[in-house]
Amino acid sequence: MARSGLAGAVRVARWADAALGPGRAGASSDGKATLSDATAERAAAELDLTVAQVRADWDIARLAGLVEVHGDSARPGWRLRAWDRDDNAALRGWVALFDAWSLAYPEPSDHEPATVAEVVSAMPQVLSFLQLSAGPVPLAQLLDLLEQRVTELRTERCEVSYGPHPQPEAPAPGGDTPLAPLLDWALRALASVGALTYGDGQATLTPLGSWAVWVKLEQICVAAQSPAGNIEQSAEDMLRGCAQLRPNAARAEYRAWLAARPVGSAVTELLAAARGDDALLRGLAFEALRVVGAPAEPDVRAVLDEPTLRPYALLWLAEHDGADPEDAHEVLTREEATWLWVDTAAAVADHGEAPMLVRHLESAIQPTVPALLEEVRAVGHPRTVQVLVALAAAHPDPALAKAVRRAAFQVHTGGT
């Protein structure tokens, strides 16, 4: 259903990608990546559509994230790139359109913007009722529910009066503006994106609409059940809070934290935490990005040029493309694998115990300690000295500890 509903938008987005790519004439005339008249007419002719159909499909493509607007230009989104191979891309694209239902259908011009905003804020409760009803619901029942919810919203905004002044009365249901026309607009808008069917004085969620509302309710429940209570924290503080959790518990915490915020800003915040000085947070940030999945791909790919994040990003992308986690390290060069070994050792030195650091020595890809020390010195990780000093202090073999200390001293002094 999602693929069918977005088929027209995908067609126009792919046409724009092919016809208006880099180096070609731009599609925008207003600084908002709206198709110019000439471009819309050209697309209509080549796709055998009307200009109105092209513009409608282009608007849907933008709302669904099939194209992403950057300044006055648009470029293909990850959902368009992944469309043929990833059902999740189609579903996420449709959910983005569903979330933007109030923008997908012309808003009534003869009503107060504040009242329209109240109706938009009240519709999630109406949709939840439709989902729980699992069948047609009469319009009169939906209108009664909408009026109750709008009244609650207005009452919540009333200032509580202290002192001898009387308490303000709750607004009458619907206030001075009849809500029936606005409910009609909202239901038509939701029908236009495929979330429900509307006619004969009743509304029914489509299977796709019912699924989307269920997902939203599930996200609210997940967010409310944050096991370690880090849901309101920044990414860095949340990751620190997960550092002592077992893997399954940490993943549950990541899911709760992600469910409470837009995916784009969450990915940006996680990558910012990964750029910090704490190597443990770097590793945990990419574990959280594994929970995000496909929507994080463009941002993860964009950090491949950052030496600090490159090994983590390469492993993430390899696993995302289907590689077995145990084999994913094969995508790393020897230098990248060594850099990652040092970074992980830094995390263990900062947050783990001595035996863990000794065991980490056994995970190195180099066959001997002298070979490892030579390559560790060559990669130039900023924590190399501290890691080697900590390893020398932790290792029970005096001869090996002496060799590691000597390597640390040589790195520190720049000697050979």
N, C-alpha and C positions, 0 to 999 in steps of 0.2 A: 504493500500500500504506500509506503514512504517513497519507494522508487517510482511508482506510477504517478504519485502526486507531484513529484519534483522533476518529472521527465522533461517537461517544457523548459524549466529553468536550467537544467543541465545542458540541454541542446543549445540554448542561447549562450550560456557561459562558455561552452566549448567553441562555439563559433567565434566569440569575442577573443578567446585565447589564441585561436589560429589566425584570425584576421587583424587583430589589434595588438599583437604582441610587441615586445621591445623593438624599437626602431621604426615602428609604423605610426601612422597618424593616431592621435589620442582619441578616446571615445567620449571624453567629458567636455561639457561646455559650461558648467556652473561651479566647478570646484568641489563637487560632491560625487563625482564619478557617475553622473547621470548621462545616459546616452544622448549624444547630440542628435539633432533632427536628421542630418545627413547619414550618420551611422545607423540610426534606427531604420531609416528607409532602405539602406543597403542591406541590413540584416533581414528585413522583411522580404525583400526581393530574393535574396539567396536562400532563405529558409522556407519560402512560400507561406509566409504569415502576414497578418496585418501589422501595421506599425503599433497599434494599441496592444496586440498580443505580445510583440517583442518587448515593449516597455513593461508590460505586466510581468512577463517571465524574467526580465532583467531585475526588476524590483524584488521578486521572490528569490532569485539567485543571490542577491545581496543579503537579504534577511536570513537566508538559510546558510550563509557562510560558504556558498559555492564559489563566490568571488569575495575578495577582501579589499576594502577601500583603504587606501593609504594616501592621505592628502587629496589631490584632485585626480588620482588615478586608481585603477582597480587591477588586481592580479588574481590568478586562480588560487583558491583556498585549498587546504589539504583535503577537504571533503571531495572536491572535484577530482583531484589527483588520485585519490583512493577509491573513487566511486565504483569502478568495475570489480575491485578485488575485496572490498571491505563493506560488509553489510552495516557495520557500526557507523561508517561514514554517512550512509543514507539515513539511518535512524537519528543520528545526532543532527544532521542537517534539517530533518523534519522537525525535531524538537526545538531547534533554534527558530524555525518559522512559527511553530506553535507558541513559543514564548513571545513572539512579536506580533501576535494576532491583531492587536489594536492598531498596528501600523500597516497591516496588509489590506485593510478595507477602509474606504473613506470615512472619516469621522464626521458625525453630524455637525453641521456648522451653526445650527440654531439653538445650541445648548451651551450653558456656561462651562468653560473648560474645567472648573473645579468639580462640577458634578460629573462630567465625563471621567475625570481622574478617579473619583470615588467609585464609580461603577467598575472601572478597570481593576481597582484594588479589591473590590468585592467579588469579582468573578471567580477567583480560585475556590471560594467556598461553594459557589453555585456548581462549579465543575466537579468538586468533590462529592456533592450531593448527587449529581448525575451519575458519577462513577459508582457510588454505593447503591444507587437505585437499579443499576444494571438493566435498564429498559427505558421506554418512553416516559417522560415526565411532562404533565400539562404545563402550559405556559403560565397559567394563573399561580400555580404552586411555586414556580421559579421566580415569578415577580414578587410574591410574598417573601421568599427567602432573600431576594436581593434588597428589598426595602428594609428588612430587619438588619441585614449586614451593613447597609449604608447608614442606618440610624446608629448602629454600634460605633462605626467609624467616626461619626460626628460627635457622639457622646464622649468618646475617648479624647477628642481634641478640646472639649470644653475645659476651661480653667476652673479649678476648684477655688471657691471663694472662702476666704477666712474672715472672721469677724461677724458683725451684725447683718451683713448683706445676705439676702436669700440665695439659696443655691439655684443655679440656672436650670431651667427645665430642659429635659432631653428633647431634641428636635422631633417634630412629628415625622412619621415614616414618609420618606420621599421628599421631605421639606416642601419647598414651593414648586419644585420641578417634578412633573410626573416622570417616573422612571420607566414606564412601559416602552416608550420609543427608544430609550437607550438600551434596554434589555434586548429589544428587537435588533438594534444595530450590533450589539455584542454577539448575539447568537448567529447573525448573518456573517459576521467577520470570522467567527470560529468555524462556521460551515465552509467558508471560502478557503480555509487552509486544510480542510479535511478532518477536523477534530470531532464534528458532530453533524447530524442531519437535522434539519429544522423545517417544519411545515405542518399544516393541519392542526395548529395550536399546540404543538408539543415538540420536544427536542430529545434526541437520543445520541449518546456518544457513539462514535464509530469504534471498531475494535482498536484502531490506532490511537484514537483520542483517549479511550479507556486505559490503554497501556501507558500513555504518556502521563496521565493524571496519577496512575498507580506509581510510576517511577518517581514523580514529584513527592508523593506522600512517603514513599520509602526513603527518599533522601532526607526528608524532614525527620523521620524516625531515626535514621542512622546518625544524623547530626546531633539529635537529642541524646543519643546513647554513647557519646564519646567516652570510652572506658577510662581514660586517664585524665579527662578534663582539660585537654589542651586546645579545644576547638576555637577558643577566642584568642589564642596566642598568635604571635607572628610565626612565620615559617621557621625561623631560627630557634625560637623558644620551643615550638612544637617538636622540632627534631631533637632538641636536647632532652625534652621530656620523654621521647621515645627511645633514647639511647640505652636505657636499662631494661626495656621490654623485650620479651621473646618475639621472634619474627612474626608469628600470627597476630599477637596482640598489637605490635607496631603497625602492621598492615591495617588492622581495624581502626587504629587511631588515624592513620593517613586517610582512610576512606571517609571518616567522620569530618576531618578537617577540610578535605576537598569538597565534600557535599555542602559545606556551609559558605562557599565562595565561588565566584565565576572561575571557570577553568583557566582562562587566559591569564588573569592576574595571579592565580595560584601557581601556575607554572613559572611565571616571571619571578615570583617571590622565592620559589624553591631554588631556581638557578642563581639568584642573588645570594642565597645562603650558601650555595655550593662554591661560590667564588671567594668565600671568606678564608680565614687562616686555619680554621679547625678542620682537619682532614676527616674526622669522624662525621661531621655534618655533611661533608661533601658526598661521602658514600651513602649516608642516609637519605640525602636529598634525591639521589638517583633511584633509591629504592622507592621513595614516594612517587617519583615520576613513572616508575613501572606500574604503579596503581593507576595513574592518570591514563596511560596507554596512548593510543593513536593521536589524540589531540595535541599531545606534547611533541610529536615528531618534528614539526618545522622548527620549533625553538631549540630542541636538542641538536638538530642538524646544524643550526646556526652557530653553535658554540664549538664546532669542530676545529676552528682556527685558534681557540684559546688553549694553550698548552696545559694549563692546570686542569681543564675539564675534558680535554680531548679523549684520553683513555676511557673515562667513564661514559662519555657520549658514544664512542665506538661500540663498547659493550652493550649499551642500551639499544642502539640501533640494530645490532646483530641479533639480539634476542627478540626485538620487535619484528624483525623480518623472518623469524621462525627458527633461528639457530638454537640448539640446545644450550642452556646456560653453562653446562660443563665444557662445551666446545667453543663458546663465544670468544674466549681469550685468543683464539687463533687469528682473529682479525687484527690483533695488535702487532706492531713491529716489536722487535726485541727491546729497543730503546723505550717504547711506550709501556711495554710490560714491566720493565725495570723501574721506570718512573712511578707506575702504579704500585709496585711492590714497596717502594720507599714511602709513598703517600699513605698506604695502608699501615705500614710500620709506624709512621708518625701518629696515626690514630690510636694504634695499640699502645704506643709509648705514653700518650697523653691520658688515655682513659682505661687501659687494660692493666693486666698484671704481668709480672716478669715471665712466668711460664708461657703466657700467650705470645710474647715477643720471641721467645726461644723457638716455639712451635712455628711461628711465622717464618723464621729463617729457613725451615724445611720446605716452604712453599715456593721458594725462589726457583726460577727456571734455569739458572746457571748450575752446572754440575758440581762445582766446587766453591768453597768460600772465597778463595783468592780471585776466581773469575767473577763472582758476585761483587766483591769489593771493587774490583777494577771497573766494572760496568756501572755500579752505583755512583762512583766518583765521576764517571763520564757524563751521566745524564744531567747533572747539575741541579738536582732538586734542592730547593731552599732549606729544607729540614734535614739534609743529609747528615750534617755533623751531629745534631741532637739525636737522630735515630741511631747512628753508629755508637755514640757514647752510651745511650740507654741499652743497646744490645750488648755491648761489652760488659756493662755492669750486671746484666741479667744472666749472661751465659756461664754455666758452671765449669766449662773447660778453660783452664787458665791460658793455655797456648792460643786457643782460638780468640779468647777475650783480648789477649795482648795484640794479636794481629788486627782485630777490629779497632782497638784504640789507636794503633799506629795509623790506620787508614783515616780515622776521624781527625787525627792531628795533621795529616798531610792535606786533607781537604780544607781544614781550618786555616793552615798556613799557606796553602797554594803550592805546596811542595810536591815532589814525585817519589 
